[in-house]
Amino acid sequence: MYERMTGQQRYRGFAAKQFDWLLGRNPWGTSMITGIPAYGSYPKDVHLFTTALLKREVRGGLVDGPVYRSVFQGLRGVFIREPDPLAAFQDERAVFHDDINDYSTNEPTMDGTASAILMFALKSPVNRNRIIGH
C-alpha cells in the first residue's frame, strides 16, 4: 500500500521478505497461516476450539508466531503436550510450537488474519485495483 500511495519502491524487498517469512521461509520452515500452503508445512494443532473439540482445521488463520523463549517459559500453566518436533530450530531468541496448549505462539489472531487477507488480496493482480480504489 505504501508503494501505491507514494510511488516509491523503497520497501518492496522488505515486504517480499515478510511475505516469504509468513509462508515458511523462517527458522521453523513452516507457514504461519493455517492450511496454507495446502500441501506444505503449516500449523495444524492450533489453540482454537474448533481444532480441540471438532478436530477440524480452520484455513487461513494467521497464528501469533514466535516469542522469546523467556516469554514462553514465564507463562503459567502453559506447556506443550507432545515432544517438540521443532526442537532443533528453537533457541533462546525465539520459540514456536505447533501445539494446541501454546496459545502464545500458536493461536490464530483476528487482527493478524485480517492483515494477511489484505496482504493476499493486494498481491492478486485481478483484484488489486478494486481493493485500493483505483
Residue pairs with C-beta under 8 A, 6 or more apart in sequence:
1 122
1 132
2 8
2 10
2 11
3 9
3 11
3 12
4 132
4 134
17 25
19 119
19 123
21 32
22 31
22 32
22 33
22 62
22 116
23 31
23 32
23 33
23 36
23 37
24 30
24 31
24 37
24 40
24 41
24 42
26 32
27 66
27 89
27 91
27 94
28 66
28 86
28 89
28 96
29 41
29 89
30 41
30 42
30 43
30 86
30 96
30 98
31 37
31 40
31 41
31 42
31 43
32 42
32 43
32 62
32 63
32 65
33 42
33 43
33 60
33 61
33 62
33 63
33 116
34 42
34 43
34 44
34 46
34 57
34 58
34 59
34 60
34 61
34 62
34 63
34 108
35 42
35 57
35 58
35 59
35 60
35 61
36 42
36 59
36 60
43 63
43 98
43 106
44 57
44 98
45 51
45 98
45 99
45 100
45 106
46 58
46 61
46 63
46 98
46 100
46 106
46 107
46 108
47 100
47 101
47 102
47 103
47 106
47 107
48 58
48 61
48 100
48 107
48 108
50 56
50 58
51 57
51 58
51 100
52 100
58 108
60 113
60 116
60 117
61 108
61 109
61 113
62 108
62 109
62 112
62 113
62 115
62 116
63 105
63 106
63 107
63 108
63 109
63 112
64 103
64 104
64 105
64 106
64 107
64 109
64 112
65 96
65 105
66 94
66 95
66 96
66 105
67 94
67 95
67 96
67 104
67 105
68 92
68 93
68 94
68 95
69 90
69 91
69 92
69 93
69 94
69 95
70 92
71 104
72 78
72 95
72 97
72 102
72 104
72 105
75 104
78 101
78 102
78 103
78 104
79 101
80 97
80 99
80 101
80 102
81 99
81 100
81 101
82 99
84 90
84 97
84 99
85 98
86 96
86 97
86 98
89 96
90 96
95 105
96 105
96 106
97 105
97 106
98 106
99 106
100 106
118 131
121 127
121 128
121 131
122 128
122 131
122 132
128 134
